[in-house]
Amino acid sequence: MKWVIAALLVLALLAAADRFLLWVESRGWLFYRRRKASSSSASNAMLELHAIFEPEKHHVVVERREMELDEAEAGDPPKHRESNA
């Protein structure tokens, strides 16, 4: 009987953790199940690692950030992908 109660407790904790992580994801703090990280965020992370291990190439990271800021401040409407429906 103890095993059944322990198994139910573990399942309840896993369900609560899942709900908590979904809530955190809805706040935009984490990519979990419903939203996937974009390729640009993965490439930015790799550039940061590259800048740590090769500091002389840090200018690449700085230039990329400046380009993203310029694009964000351009005032153009965001580009939407056309769906092939």
PDB file of N, CA, C and O in Angstrom:
ATOM      1  N   MET A   1       0.808  -1.193   0.000  1.00  0.00           N
ATOM      2  CA  MET A   1       0.000   0.000   0.000  1.00  0.00           C
ATOM      3  C   MET A   1       0.858   1.267   0.000  1.00  0.00           C
ATOM      4  O   MET A   1       0.474   2.283  -0.580  1.00  0.00           O
ATOM      5  N   LYS A   2       2.020   1.200   0.653  1.00  0.00           N
ATOM      6  CA  LYS A   2       2.916   2.354   0.689  1.00  0.00           C
ATOM      7  C   LYS A   2       3.414   2.701  -0.711  1.00  0.00           C
ATOM      8  O   LYS A   2       3.604   3.874  -1.032  1.00  0.00           O
ATOM      9  N   TRP A   3       3.626   1.679  -1.546  1.00  0.00           N
ATOM     10  CA  TRP A   3       4.115   1.920  -2.902  1.00  0.00           C
ATOM     11  C   TRP A   3       3.074   2.653  -3.740  1.00  0.00           C
ATOM     12  O   TRP A   3       3.421   3.511  -4.552  1.00  0.00           O
ATOM     13  N   VAL A   4       1.820   2.323  -3.551  1.00  0.00           N
ATOM     14  CA  VAL A   4       0.752   2.967  -4.311  1.00  0.00           C
ATOM     15  C   VAL A   4       0.653   4.442  -3.917  1.00  0.00           C
ATOM     16  O   VAL A   4       0.512   5.309  -4.779  1.00  0.00           O
ATOM     17  N   ILE A   5       0.725   4.720  -2.635  1.00  0.00           N
ATOM     18  CA  ILE A   5       0.670   6.104  -2.153  1.00  0.00           C
ATOM     19  C   ILE A   5       1.891   6.878  -2.636  1.00  0.00           C
ATOM     20  O   ILE A   5       1.767   8.035  -3.039  1.00  0.00           O
ATOM     21  N   ALA A   6       3.064   6.261  -2.602  1.00  0.00           N
ATOM     22  CA  ALA A   6       4.282   6.925  -3.064  1.00  0.00           C
ATOM     23  C   ALA A   6       4.198   7.214  -4.562  1.00  0.00           C
ATOM     24  O   ALA A   6       4.609   8.284  -5.009  1.00  0.00           O
ATOM     25  N   ALA A   7       3.672   6.270  -5.336  1.00  0.00           N
ATOM     26  CA  ALA A   7       3.542   6.467  -6.779  1.00  0.00           C
ATOM     27  C   ALA A   7       2.548   7.592  -7.082  1.00  0.00           C
ATOM     28  O   ALA A   7       2.793   8.413  -7.966  1.00  0.00           O
ATOM     29  N   LEU A   8       1.447   7.631  -6.363  1.00  0.00           N
ATOM     30  CA  LEU A   8       0.472   8.699  -6.560  1.00  0.00           C
ATOM     31  C   LEU A   8       1.050  10.062  -6.172  1.00  0.00           C
ATOM     32  O   LEU A   8       0.786  11.066  -6.833  1.00  0.00           O
ATOM     33  N   LEU A   9       1.824  10.086  -5.116  1.00  0.00           N
ATOM     34  CA  LEU A   9       2.469  11.327  -4.692  1.00  0.00           C
ATOM     35  C   LEU A   9       3.458  11.814  -5.750  1.00  0.00           C
ATOM     36  O   LEU A   9       3.509  13.007  -6.048  1.00  0.00           O
ATOM     37  N   VAL A  10       4.234  10.905  -6.311  1.00  0.00           N
ATOM     38  CA  VAL A  10       5.195  11.280  -7.358  1.00  0.00           C
ATOM     39  C   VAL A  10       4.452  11.813  -8.580  1.00  0.00           C
ATOM     40  O   VAL A  10       4.854  12.821  -9.160  1.00  0.00           O
ATOM     41  N   LEU A  11       3.374  11.144  -8.972  1.00  0.00           N
ATOM     42  CA  LEU A  11       2.582  11.609 -10.110  1.00  0.00           C
ATOM     43  C   LEU A  11       1.986  12.994  -9.850  1.00  0.00           C
ATOM     44  O   LEU A  11       1.961  13.838 -10.745  1.00  0.00           O
ATOM     45  N   ALA A  12       1.515  13.222  -8.646  1.00  0.00           N
ATOM     46  CA  ALA A  12       0.950  14.531  -8.301  1.00  0.00           C
ATOM     47  C   ALA A  12       2.036  15.616  -8.347  1.00  0.00           C
ATOM     48  O   ALA A  12       1.787  16.726  -8.817  1.00  0.00           O
ATOM     49  N   LEU A  13       3.222  15.294  -7.864  1.00  0.00           N
ATOM     50  CA  LEU A  13       4.323  16.260  -7.907  1.00  0.00           C
ATOM     51  C   LEU A  13       4.743  16.556  -9.347  1.00  0.00           C
ATOM     52  O   LEU A  13       5.023  17.706  -9.685  1.00  0.00           O
ATOM     53  N   LEU A  14       4.788  15.533 -10.193  1.00  0.00           N
ATOM     54  CA  LEU A  14       5.133  15.747 -11.594  1.00  0.00           C
ATOM     55  C   LEU A  14       4.075  16.607 -12.300  1.00  0.00           C
ATOM     56  O   LEU A  14       4.416  17.483 -13.095  1.00  0.00           O
ATOM     57  N   ALA A  15       2.814  16.359 -12.013  1.00  0.00           N
ATOM     58  CA  ALA A  15       1.740  17.157 -12.610  1.00  0.00           C
ATOM     59  C   ALA A  15       1.825  18.608 -12.138  1.00  0.00           C
ATOM     60  O   ALA A  15       1.630  19.530 -12.930  1.00  0.00           O
ATOM     61  N   ALA A  16       2.114  18.810 -10.860  1.00  0.00           N
ATOM     62  CA  ALA A  16       2.244  20.172 -10.331  1.00  0.00           C
ATOM     63  C   ALA A  16       3.451  20.881 -10.952  1.00  0.00           C
ATOM     64  O   ALA A  16       3.378  22.068 -11.267  1.00  0.00           O
ATOM     65  N   ALA A  17       4.559  20.155 -11.126  1.00  0.00           N
ATOM     66  CA  ALA A  17       5.739  20.738 -11.751  1.00  0.00           C
ATOM     67  C   ALA A  17       5.449  21.110 -13.203  1.00  0.00           C
ATOM     68  O   ALA A  17       5.888  22.158 -13.677  1.00  0.00           O
ATOM     69  N   ASP A  18       4.715  20.260 -13.905  1.00  0.00           N
ATOM     70  CA  ASP A  18       4.346  20.539 -15.289  1.00  0.00           C
ATOM     71  C   ASP A  18       3.498  21.798 -15.379  1.00  0.00           C
ATOM     72  O   ASP A  18       3.756  22.653 -16.226  1.00  0.00           O
ATOM     73  N   ARG A  19       2.500  21.925 -14.529  1.00  0.00           N
ATOM     74  CA  ARG A  19       1.647  23.115 -14.527  1.00  0.00           C
ATOM     75  C   ARG A  19       2.454  24.377 -14.197  1.00  0.00           C
ATOM     76  O   ARG A  19       2.248  25.432 -14.796  1.00  0.00           O
ATOM     77  N   PHE A  20       3.370  24.250 -13.241  1.00  0.00           N
ATOM     78  CA  PHE A  20       4.216  25.385 -12.872  1.00  0.00           C
ATOM     79  C   PHE A  20       5.081  25.810 -14.055  1.00  0.00           C
ATOM     80  O   PHE A  20       5.198  27.003 -14.335  1.00  0.00           O
ATOM     81  N   LEU A  21       5.689  24.847 -14.754  1.00  0.00           N
ATOM     82  CA  LEU A  21       6.535  25.172 -15.893  1.00  0.00           C
ATOM     83  C   LEU A  21       5.722  25.775 -17.041  1.00  0.00           C
ATOM     84  O   LEU A  21       6.216  26.655 -17.747  1.00  0.00           O
ATOM     85  N   LEU A  22       4.493  25.317 -17.234  1.00  0.00           N
ATOM     86  CA  LEU A  22       3.637  25.931 -18.246  1.00  0.00           C
ATOM     87  C   LEU A  22       3.291  27.370 -17.875  1.00  0.00           C
ATOM     88  O   LEU A  22       3.223  28.235 -18.748  1.00  0.00           O
ATOM     89  N   TRP A  23       3.073  27.628 -16.599  1.00  0.00           N
ATOM     90  CA  TRP A  23       2.803  28.993 -16.145  1.00  0.00           C
ATOM     91  C   TRP A  23       4.026  29.878 -16.373  1.00  0.00           C
ATOM     92  O   TRP A  23       3.901  31.009 -16.844  1.00  0.00           O
ATOM     93  N   VAL A  24       5.209  29.359 -16.038  1.00  0.00           N
ATOM     94  CA  VAL A  24       6.445  30.114 -16.245  1.00  0.00           C
ATOM     95  C   VAL A  24       6.624  30.404 -17.733  1.00  0.00           C
ATOM     96  O   VAL A  24       7.052  31.495 -18.112  1.00  0.00           O
ATOM     97  N   GLU A  25       6.294  29.421 -18.575  1.00  0.00           N
ATOM     98  CA  GLU A  25       6.403  29.626 -20.013  1.00  0.00           C
ATOM     99  C   GLU A  25       5.426  30.697 -20.500  1.00  0.00           C
ATOM    100  O   GLU A  25       5.762  31.485 -21.385  1.00  0.00           O
ATOM    101  N   SER A  26       4.238  30.729 -19.937  1.00  0.00           N
ATOM    102  CA  SER A  26       3.261  31.740 -20.340  1.00  0.00           C
ATOM    103  C   SER A  26       3.714  33.145 -19.975  1.00  0.00           C
ATOM    104  O   SER A  26       3.306  34.115 -20.614  1.00  0.00           O
ATOM    105  N   ARG A  27       4.545  33.260 -18.964  1.00  0.00           N
ATOM    106  CA  ARG A  27       5.095  34.559 -18.572  1.00  0.00           C
ATOM    107  C   ARG A  27       6.264  34.981 -19.456  1.00  0.00           C
ATOM    108  O   ARG A  27       6.720  36.123 -19.389  1.00  0.00           O
ATOM    109  N   GLY A  28       6.753  34.047 -20.293  1.00  0.00           N
ATOM    110  CA  GLY A  28       7.862  34.353 -21.185  1.00  0.00           C
ATOM    111  C   GLY A  28       9.224  34.160 -20.569  1.00  0.00           C
ATOM    112  O   GLY A  28      10.218  34.642 -21.111  1.00  0.00           O
ATOM    113  N   TRP A  29       9.297  33.474 -19.459  1.00  0.00           N
ATOM    114  CA  TRP A  29      10.569  33.292 -18.763  1.00  0.00           C
ATOM    115  C   TRP A  29      11.307  32.032 -19.186  1.00  0.00           C
ATOM    116  O   TRP A  29      12.478  31.860 -18.847  1.00  0.00           O
ATOM    117  N   LEU A  30      10.633  31.142 -19.928  1.00  0.00           N
ATOM    118  CA  LEU A  30      11.203  29.831 -20.216  1.00  0.00           C
ATOM    119  C   LEU A  30      10.568  29.272 -21.479  1.00  0.00           C
ATOM    120  O   LEU A  30       9.388  29.508 -21.737  1.00  0.00           O
ATOM    121  N   PHE A  31      11.338  28.536 -22.265  1.00  0.00           N
ATOM    122  CA  PHE A  31      10.789  27.758 -23.367  1.00  0.00           C
ATOM    123  C   PHE A  31      10.631  26.340 -22.852  1.00  0.00           C
ATOM    124  O   PHE A  31      11.613  25.714 -22.453  1.00  0.00           O
ATOM    125  N   TYR A  32       9.406  25.822 -22.856  1.00  0.00           N
ATOM    126  CA  TYR A  32       9.175  24.518 -22.252  1.00  0.00           C
ATOM    127  C   TYR A  32       8.494  23.570 -23.228  1.00  0.00           C
ATOM    128  O   TYR A  32       9.184  22.778 -23.868  1.00  0.00           O
ATOM    129  N   ARG A  33       7.189  23.613 -23.370  1.00  0.00           N
ATOM    130  CA  ARG A  33       6.479  22.688 -24.246  1.00  0.00           C
ATOM    131  C   ARG A  33       5.771  23.367 -25.390  1.00  0.00           C
ATOM    132  O   ARG A  33       5.845  22.893 -26.524  1.00  0.00           O
ATOM    133  N   ARG A  34       5.093  24.451 -25.132  1.00  0.00           N
ATOM    134  CA  ARG A  34       4.237  25.065 -26.148  1.00  0.00           C
ATOM    135  C   ARG A  34       4.997  25.958 -27.102  1.00  0.00           C
ATOM    136  O   ARG A  34       4.671  26.014 -28.288  1.00  0.00           O
ATOM    137  N   ARG A  35       5.998  26.652 -26.613  1.00  0.00           N
ATOM    138  CA  ARG A  35       6.796  27.535 -27.467  1.00  0.00           C
ATOM    139  C   ARG A  35       8.191  26.962 -27.598  1.00  0.00           C
ATOM    140  O   ARG A  35       8.765  26.463 -26.629  1.00  0.00           O
ATOM    141  N   LYS A  36       8.729  27.036 -28.797  1.00  0.00           N
ATOM    142  CA  LYS A  36      10.085  26.570 -29.043  1.00  0.00           C
ATOM    143  C   LYS A  36      10.991  27.785 -29.219  1.00  0.00           C
ATOM    144  O   LYS A  36      10.562  28.845 -29.676  1.00  0.00           O
ATOM    145  N   ALA A  37      12.228  27.603 -28.852  1.00  0.00           N
ATOM    146  CA  ALA A  37      13.196  28.681 -29.025  1.00  0.00           C
ATOM    147  C   ALA A  37      13.447  28.902 -30.505  1.00  0.00           C
ATOM    148  O   ALA A  37      13.456  27.949 -31.284  1.00  0.00           O
ATOM    149  N   SER A  38      13.648  30.133 -30.894  1.00  0.00           N
ATOM    150  CA  SER A  38      13.922  30.428 -32.293  1.00  0.00           C
ATOM    151  C   SER A  38      15.379  30.106 -32.610  1.00  0.00           C
ATOM    152  O   SER A  38      16.214  30.003 -31.711  1.00  0.00           O
ATOM    153  N   SER A  39      15.666  29.952 -33.875  1.00  0.00           N
ATOM    154  CA  SER A  39      17.037  29.652 -34.279  1.00  0.00           C
ATOM    155  C   SER A  39      17.963  30.817 -33.980  1.00  0.00           C
ATOM    156  O   SER A  39      19.153  30.623 -33.731  1.00  0.00           O
ATOM    157  N   SER A  40      17.416  32.037 -34.004  1.00  0.00           N
ATOM    158  CA  SER A  40      18.267  33.197 -33.726  1.00  0.00           C
ATOM    159  C   SER A  40      18.713  33.214 -32.262  1.00  0.00           C
ATOM    160  O   SER A  40      19.832  33.634 -31.966  1.00  0.00           O
ATOM    161  N   SER A  41      17.856  32.764 -31.346  1.00  0.00           N
ATOM    162  CA  SER A  41      18.273  32.732 -29.945  1.00  0.00           C
ATOM    163  C   SER A  41      19.349  31.683 -29.727  1.00  0.00           C
ATOM    164  O   SER A  41      20.258  31.883 -28.920  1.00  0.00           O
ATOM    165  N   ALA A  42      19.256  30.568 -30.439  1.00  0.00           N
ATOM    166  CA  ALA A  42      20.303  29.543 -30.330  1.00  0.00           C
ATOM    167  C   ALA A  42      21.616  30.049 -30.922  1.00  0.00           C
ATOM    168  O   ALA A  42      22.687  29.807 -30.366  1.00  0.00           O
ATOM    169  N   SER A  43      21.531  30.751 -32.049  1.00  0.00           N
ATOM    170  CA  SER A  43      22.766  31.262 -32.652  1.00  0.00           C
ATOM    171  C   SER A  43      23.371  32.371 -31.796  1.00  0.00           C
ATOM    172  O   SER A  43      24.594  32.488 -31.714  1.00  0.00           O
ATOM    173  N   ASN A  44      22.530  33.188 -31.155  1.00  0.00           N
ATOM    174  CA  ASN A  44      23.062  34.214 -30.248  1.00  0.00           C
ATOM    175  C   ASN A  44      23.776  33.582 -29.066  1.00  0.00           C
ATOM    176  O   ASN A  44      24.812  34.080 -28.624  1.00  0.00           O
ATOM    177  N   ALA A  45      23.230  32.491 -28.554  1.00  0.00           N
ATOM    178  CA  ALA A  45      23.889  31.801 -27.438  1.00  0.00           C
ATOM    179  C   ALA A  45      25.235  31.242 -27.876  1.00  0.00           C
ATOM    180  O   ALA A  45      26.214  31.313 -27.134  1.00  0.00           O
ATOM    181  N   MET A  46      25.280  30.688 -29.078  1.00  0.00           N
ATOM    182  CA  MET A  46      26.554  30.153 -29.573  1.00  0.00           C
ATOM    183  C   MET A  46      27.571  31.271 -29.789  1.00  0.00           C
ATOM    184  O   MET A  46      28.761  31.087 -29.530  1.00  0.00           O
ATOM    185  N   LEU A  47      27.107  32.432 -30.265  1.00  0.00           N
ATOM    186  CA  LEU A  47      28.020  33.558 -30.433  1.00  0.00           C
ATOM    187  C   LEU A  47      28.576  34.037 -29.098  1.00  0.00           C
ATOM    188  O   LEU A  47      29.747  34.405 -29.003  1.00  0.00           O
ATOM    189  N   GLU A  48      27.734  34.030 -28.068  1.00  0.00           N
ATOM    190  CA  GLU A  48      28.212  34.419 -26.734  1.00  0.00           C
ATOM    191  C   GLU A  48      29.286  33.456 -26.244  1.00  0.00           C
ATOM    192  O   GLU A  48      30.305  33.885 -25.702  1.00  0.00           O
ATOM    193  N   LEU A  49      29.066  32.162 -26.431  1.00  0.00           N
ATOM    194  CA  LEU A  49      30.071  31.176 -26.037  1.00  0.00           C
ATOM    195  C   LEU A  49      31.350  31.368 -26.837  1.00  0.00           C
ATOM    196  O   LEU A  49      32.452  31.277 -26.298  1.00  0.00           O
ATOM    197  N   HIS A  50      31.194  31.631 -28.117  1.00  0.00           N
ATOM    198  CA  HIS A  50      32.358  31.863 -28.966  1.00  0.00           C
ATOM    199  C   HIS A  50      33.132  33.093 -28.485  1.00  0.00           C
ATOM    200  O   HIS A  50      34.363  33.091 -28.485  1.00  0.00           O
ATOM    201  N   ALA A  51      32.424  34.124 -28.083  1.00  0.00           N
ATOM    202  CA  ALA A  51      33.082  35.336 -27.600  1.00  0.00           C
ATOM    203  C   ALA A  51      33.808  35.090 -26.276  1.00  0.00           C
ATOM    204  O   ALA A  51      34.823  35.727 -25.992  1.00  0.00           O
ATOM    205  N   ILE A  52      33.282  34.161 -25.468  1.00  0.00           N
ATOM    206  CA  ILE A  52      33.952  33.851 -24.202  1.00  0.00           C
ATOM    207  C   ILE A  52      35.268  33.124 -24.454  1.00  0.00           C
ATOM    208  O   ILE A  52      36.289  33.438 -23.843  1.00  0.00           O
ATOM    209  N   PHE A  53      35.232  32.149 -25.359  1.00  0.00           N
ATOM    210  CA  PHE A  53      36.424  31.339 -25.594  1.00  0.00           C
ATOM    211  C   PHE A  53      37.411  31.994 -26.551  1.00  0.00           C
ATOM    212  O   PHE A  53      38.596  31.660 -26.533  1.00  0.00           O
ATOM    213  N   GLU A  54      36.949  32.912 -27.380  1.00  0.00           N
ATOM    214  CA  GLU A  54      37.826  33.649 -28.276  1.00  0.00           C
ATOM    215  C   GLU A  54      37.495  35.136 -28.171  1.00  0.00           C
ATOM    216  O   GLU A  54      36.770  35.673 -29.009  1.00  0.00           O
ATOM    217  N   PRO A  55      38.025  35.799 -27.144  1.00  0.00           N
ATOM    218  CA  PRO A  55      37.667  37.200 -26.899  1.00  0.00           C
ATOM    219  C   PRO A  55      38.006  38.139 -28.055  1.00  0.00           C
ATOM    220  O   PRO A  55      37.378  39.189 -28.195  1.00  0.00           O
ATOM    221  N   GLU A  56      38.970  37.786 -28.873  1.00  0.00           N
ATOM    222  CA  GLU A  56      39.329  38.668 -29.982  1.00  0.00           C
ATOM    223  C   GLU A  56      38.218  38.736 -31.033  1.00  0.00           C
ATOM    224  O   GLU A  56      38.229  39.619 -31.889  1.00  0.00           O
ATOM    225  N   LYS A  57      37.269  37.815 -30.971  1.00  0.00           N
ATOM    226  CA  LYS A  57      36.144  37.825 -31.913  1.00  0.00           C
ATOM    227  C   LYS A  57      34.874  38.372 -31.266  1.00  0.00           C
ATOM    228  O   LYS A  57      33.775  38.139 -31.766  1.00  0.00           O
ATOM    229  N   HIS A  58      35.016  39.085 -30.177  1.00  0.00           N
ATOM    230  CA  HIS A  58      33.875  39.660 -29.467  1.00  0.00           C
ATOM    231  C   HIS A  58      33.143  40.691 -30.321  1.00  0.00           C
ATOM    232  O   HIS A  58      31.949  40.921 -30.130  1.00  0.00           O
ATOM    233  N   HIS A  59      33.847  41.304 -31.253  1.00  0.00           N
ATOM    234  CA  HIS A  59      33.226  42.330 -32.104  1.00  0.00           C
ATOM    235  C   HIS A  59      32.072  41.764 -32.926  1.00  0.00           C
ATOM    236  O   HIS A  59      31.171  42.510 -33.307  1.00  0.00           O
ATOM    237  N   VAL A  60      32.081  40.456 -33.207  1.00  0.00           N
ATOM    238  CA  VAL A  60      30.986  39.833 -33.959  1.00  0.00           C
ATOM    239  C   VAL A  60      29.693  39.914 -33.152  1.00  0.00           C
ATOM    240  O   VAL A  60      28.631  40.223 -33.693  1.00  0.00           O
ATOM    241  N   VAL A  61      29.790  39.633 -31.858  1.00  0.00           N
ATOM    242  CA  VAL A  61      28.615  39.686 -30.996  1.00  0.00           C
ATOM    243  C   VAL A  61      28.104  41.120 -30.891  1.00  0.00           C
ATOM    244  O   VAL A  61      26.897  41.354 -30.955  1.00  0.00           O
ATOM    245  N   VAL A  62      29.000  42.065 -30.732  1.00  0.00           N
ATOM    246  CA  VAL A  62      28.604  43.465 -30.610  1.00  0.00           C
ATOM    247  C   VAL A  62      27.936  43.934 -31.902  1.00  0.00           C
ATOM    248  O   VAL A  62      26.906  44.607 -31.856  1.00  0.00           O
ATOM    249  N   GLU A  63      28.505  43.588 -33.039  1.00  0.00           N
ATOM    250  CA  GLU A  63      27.932  43.996 -34.322  1.00  0.00           C
ATOM    251  C   GLU A  63      26.557  43.379 -34.534  1.00  0.00           C
ATOM    252  O   GLU A  63      25.657  44.038 -35.055  1.00  0.00           O
ATOM    253  N   ARG A  64      26.383  42.129 -34.140  1.00  0.00           N
ATOM    254  CA  ARG A  64      25.082  41.453 -34.297  1.00  0.00           C
ATOM    255  C   ARG A  64      24.010  42.152 -33.455  1.00  0.00           C
ATOM    256  O   ARG A  64      22.886  42.362 -33.911  1.00  0.00           O
ATOM    257  N   ARG A  65      24.372  42.506 -32.230  1.00  0.00           N
ATOM    258  CA  ARG A  65      23.412  43.210 -31.372  1.00  0.00           C
ATOM    259  C   ARG A  65      23.034  44.568 -31.959  1.00  0.00           C
ATOM    260  O   ARG A  65      21.871  44.968 -31.913  1.00  0.00           O
ATOM    261  N   GLU A  66      24.016  45.269 -32.507  1.00  0.00           N
ATOM    262  CA  GLU A  66      23.729  46.569 -33.115  1.00  0.00           C
ATOM    263  C   GLU A  66      22.819  46.425 -34.322  1.00  0.00           C
ATOM    264  O   GLU A  66      21.940  47.259 -34.538  1.00  0.00           O
ATOM    265  N   MET A  67      23.019  45.378 -35.111  1.00  0.00           N
ATOM    266  CA  MET A  67      22.165  45.145 -36.275  1.00  0.00           C
ATOM    267  C   MET A  67      20.729  44.853 -35.837  1.00  0.00           C
ATOM    268  O   MET A  67      19.778  45.340 -36.449  1.00  0.00           O
ATOM    269  N   GLU A  68      20.574  44.052 -34.768  1.00  0.00           N
ATOM    270  CA  GLU A  68      19.233  43.750 -34.269  1.00  0.00           C
ATOM    271  C   GLU A  68      18.545  45.003 -33.748  1.00  0.00           C
ATOM    272  O   GLU A  68      17.346  45.185 -33.959  1.00  0.00           O
ATOM    273  N   LEU A  69      19.298  45.873 -33.065  1.00  0.00           N
ATOM    274  CA  LEU A  69      18.722  47.126 -32.585  1.00  0.00           C
ATOM    275  C   LEU A  69      18.323  48.028 -33.743  1.00  0.00           C
ATOM    276  O   LEU A  69      17.270  48.665 -33.702  1.00  0.00           O
ATOM    277  N   ASP A  70      19.157  48.085 -34.772  1.00  0.00           N
ATOM    278  CA  ASP A  70      18.830  48.903 -35.939  1.00  0.00           C
ATOM    279  C   ASP A  70      17.559  48.403 -36.615  1.00  0.00           C
ATOM    280  O   ASP A  70      16.717  49.200 -37.029  1.00  0.00           O
ATOM    281  N   GLU A  71      17.422  47.094 -36.726  1.00  0.00           N
ATOM    282  CA  GLU A  71      16.221  46.527 -37.342  1.00  0.00           C
ATOM    283  C   GLU A  71      14.987  46.809 -36.488  1.00  0.00           C
ATOM    284  O   GLU A  71      13.912  47.087 -37.019  1.00  0.00           O
ATOM    285  N   ALA A  72      15.138  46.737 -35.179  1.00  0.00           N
ATOM    286  CA  ALA A  72      14.004  46.966 -34.286  1.00  0.00           C
ATOM    287  C   ALA A  72      13.563  48.431 -34.315  1.00  0.00           C
ATOM    288  O   ALA A  72      12.377  48.731 -34.177  1.00  0.00           O
ATOM    289  N   GLU A  73      14.511  49.327 -34.494  1.00  0.00           N
ATOM    290  CA  GLU A  73      14.205  50.755 -34.481  1.00  0.00           C
ATOM    291  C   GLU A  73      13.873  51.308 -35.862  1.00  0.00           C
ATOM    292  O   GLU A  73      13.590  52.498 -35.998  1.00  0.00           O
ATOM    293  N   ALA A  74      13.903  50.463 -36.882  1.00  0.00           N
ATOM    294  CA  ALA A  74      13.695  50.935 -38.250  1.00  0.00           C
ATOM    295  C   ALA A  74      12.280  51.446 -38.476  1.00  0.00           C
ATOM    296  O   ALA A  74      12.070  52.292 -39.346  1.00  0.00           O
ATOM    297  N   GLY A  75      11.317  50.963 -37.728  1.00  0.00           N
ATOM    298  CA  GLY A  75       9.949  51.415 -37.886  1.00  0.00           C
ATOM    299  C   GLY A  75       9.174  50.638 -38.932  1.00  0.00           C
ATOM    300  O   GLY A  75       7.985  50.885 -39.134  1.00  0.00           O
ATOM    301  N   ASP A  76       9.829  49.705 -39.596  1.00  0.00           N
ATOM    302  CA  ASP A  76       9.129  48.879 -40.574  1.00  0.00           C
ATOM    303  C   ASP A  76       8.245  47.873 -39.848  1.00  0.00           C
ATOM    304  O   ASP A  76       8.578  47.430 -38.748  1.00  0.00           O
ATOM    305  N   PRO A  77       7.120  47.512 -40.459  1.00  0.00           N
ATOM    306  CA  PRO A  77       6.279  46.499 -39.824  1.00  0.00           C
ATOM    307  C   PRO A  77       7.008  45.153 -39.807  1.00  0.00           C
ATOM    308  O   PRO A  77       7.823  44.887 -40.690  1.00  0.00           O
ATOM    309  N   PRO A  78       6.733  44.312 -38.829  1.00  0.00           N
ATOM    310  CA  PRO A  78       7.422  43.026 -38.771  1.00  0.00           C
ATOM    311  C   PRO A  78       7.088  42.167 -39.977  1.00  0.00           C
ATOM    312  O   PRO A  78       5.976  42.206 -40.505  1.00  0.00           O
ATOM    313  N   LYS A  79       8.079  41.388 -40.402  1.00  0.00           N
ATOM    314  CA  LYS A  79       7.883  40.514 -41.553  1.00  0.00           C
ATOM    315  C   LYS A  79       7.116  39.273 -41.115  1.00  0.00           C
ATOM    316  O   LYS A  79       7.435  38.661 -40.096  1.00  0.00           O
ATOM    317  N   HIS A  80       6.112  38.913 -41.889  1.00  0.00           N
ATOM    318  CA  HIS A  80       5.322  37.716 -41.596  1.00  0.00           C
ATOM    319  C   HIS A  80       5.580  36.692 -42.673  1.00  0.00           C
ATOM    320  O   HIS A  80       5.650  37.011 -43.860  1.00  0.00           O
ATOM    321  N   ARG A  81       5.720  35.461 -42.240  1.00  0.00           N
ATOM    322  CA  ARG A  81       5.875  34.377 -43.210  1.00  0.00           C
ATOM    323  C   ARG A  81       4.519  34.014 -43.769  1.00  0.00           C
ATOM    324  O   ARG A  81       3.529  33.961 -43.039  1.00  0.00           O
ATOM    325  N   GLU A  82       4.476  33.770 -45.040  1.00  0.00           N
ATOM    326  CA  GLU A  82       3.230  33.345 -45.653  1.00  0.00           C
ATOM    327  C   GLU A  82       3.067  31.857 -45.459  1.00  0.00           C
ATOM    328  O   GLU A  82       4.002  31.089 -45.685  1.00  0.00           O
ATOM    329  N   SER A  83       1.886  31.444 -45.042  1.00  0.00           N
ATOM    330  CA  SER A  83       1.630  30.025 -44.850  1.00  0.00           C
ATOM    331  C   SER A  83       1.187  29.411 -46.167  1.00  0.00           C
ATOM    332  O   SER A  83       0.487  30.046 -46.956  1.00  0.00           O
ATOM    333  N   ASN A  84       1.588  28.206 -46.391  1.00  0.00           N
ATOM    334  CA  ASN A  84       1.205  27.480 -47.606  1.00  0.00           C
ATOM    335  C   ASN A  84       0.000  26.630 -47.310  1.00  0.00           C
ATOM    336  O   ASN A  84       0.105  25.405 -47.235  1.00  0.00           O
ATOM    337  N   ALA A  85      -1.140  27.256 -47.141  1.00  0.00           N
ATOM    338  CA  ALA A  85      -2.346  26.515 -46.793  1.00  0.00           C
ATOM    339  C   ALA A  85      -3.157  26.168 -48.020  1.00  0.00           C
ATOM    340  O   ALA A  85      -4.210  25.541 -47.907  1.00  0.00           O
TER     341      ALA A  85
END
